[in-house]
């Protein structure tokens, strides 16, 4: 199955796959962020692959100067009982990527959480707003440069 996935993705998106990683029987494709909707739609709709379940979507701060952030998509094919990971690198200068909520409805909340915690904006998201932090909060708590003990006074605490 691993070979079939790679062949089909390379046939369709060879110019947009920047890296393929195999580690402990898991396959990860690093894909150009401009093609994420097309790649996930293809993986979902292809009758042989049928990656019809988005298990998770999350952000990662790699603490590097270029392509500091990643958006990671964990997919599962119920038909083939196969996992697949797709990653998109997102540079800090352009913290945007297209929403996949029209491909996988469950992406809606995952994308909102990623926006709230990392500041990555999802283009064409139906309701992109913060989930945990106040709407006017100017920081993103899961970034590596966010202080471990928080920022004193940035959020008013409830009175006892």
N, C-alpha and C positions, 0 to 999 in steps of 0.2 A: 504493500500500500504506500509506503514511503516513497518509492521510486515513481509510482503513478502520480502522486501529489506533485512532486517536483517537476516531472515532465509536463503535466498539464499547466502548472503555473508558469513555467519557463516558456512554453509554447504561446501562452496568452500575454504574458507580462514581462518578457525577458529584459526589456529596457528599464524596468522599474524595480527589479529585484536587485538589491545592492549586496546582499549576503545571505547565505544559507548556513545554519548552524545545526549540527547533530550532536546531541549530548544525552547520554543515558537513555537511549531509545526515544528521545523526543526531538521533534523537528521544529525549527524556528526559521521563519523567513523575515528578513528585514526588507520592508517595502517602502518605496517612495510615498510620502504622505499624500501626494496629489492623486494617487490611485486607490486609496483605501476603500472607498465605496465600491469601485469596480471589482477589486480583488475579493472583497467579502461577498459581494453579490454573486460573483462567479463561483466561489467555493460553496455557497449555499445552494445555488440553482443547478450546478452540474449534477446530473443524475448518478454518475459513478461515485463522486466524492461525497456529496450530500452533507456538508457541514452545516447542519440545520439548527445548531444550538450554540448560542454565545454564552459560555459559562461565566466569563468575567471580562471586564475591561478596566484597566487601571492606568495610572500615571506612574512614572519613575523619574526621579531626579538623579542623573548620573554624575552630577557635580563635575562636569567637564565644560570647557569654554565653548566648544562647537557642538551643536546637537546635544545640548545639555539634557533635554527632556525626551522621554519616550512615552508613547501610548502603546499598551500591550493588550492584545486581543487573544483570549483563550477560547478556542473553538472545539466542538465535539461533533462527530458524525455518529448519530445513533444507529444508522444503517450499518456502518463499518466498524463501530466501536473504536474509533480512532481519535486521538487528541491532536491538535495543531495549534501552534502559537504564531501569531503575526505581530510584528513590531514595526512602529513607525517612529523615526527620529524627528524631533521637533526642536528647532533652534530657538534660543531665547529671544532673538530679534524678531521672530514671527511666530508667536505662540498660538497658532491656529491650526486646526485640522478639520476636515469635513466630518459632520456627524454621520453615524451609521444607524441612527435610530429608525430610519425608514427601511433598512434591511433587517435589523433585529430590534424589535420593540423594546426589549429589555435593556438596550444600550442607553435609553433615556436617562435613567437614574444613575447609571455608572458614569456617564459623561458629565452629569451635573456634579457628582461627587469629585471627579477628577478636576473639573473646573474650580470647585470650591477649595480643594486642598492644594492644587498646584498652579492654578491660574491659566491652564490651557483652555482656550476658547474653541468650541465646536461650532463651526459654520453650519447654518441651517438647522440648528437644534430647535425643536418646537417650544421649549420653555427653559432656556439656560439661565438659571439663577442659583444662588447659593442654597445649600441644604443645611449645613451645620452652623456656619458663621453668619453674623449679621450681614445684611446686604451691603452696607457701607464699610465693612471691614476691609482695610487696605492690604492685608498680609495674606500669605498662603502657608498654612502651618506644616505641610509635609515637604516643603522645600528644604534642602540641606542647609541653606543659609538662615533659616528661621531658628532663633535661639531655643535651646532645649527647655528652658524654664519659661518660655513665652516672652512677651513684651509687656513689662509692667504698665498697667493703666490703659492698655489698648482695648480692653473690653471691661465695661463696668460689671462688677460682681454683684449678685443679689445681696440685699441687706438682710441681716439676721433678725 
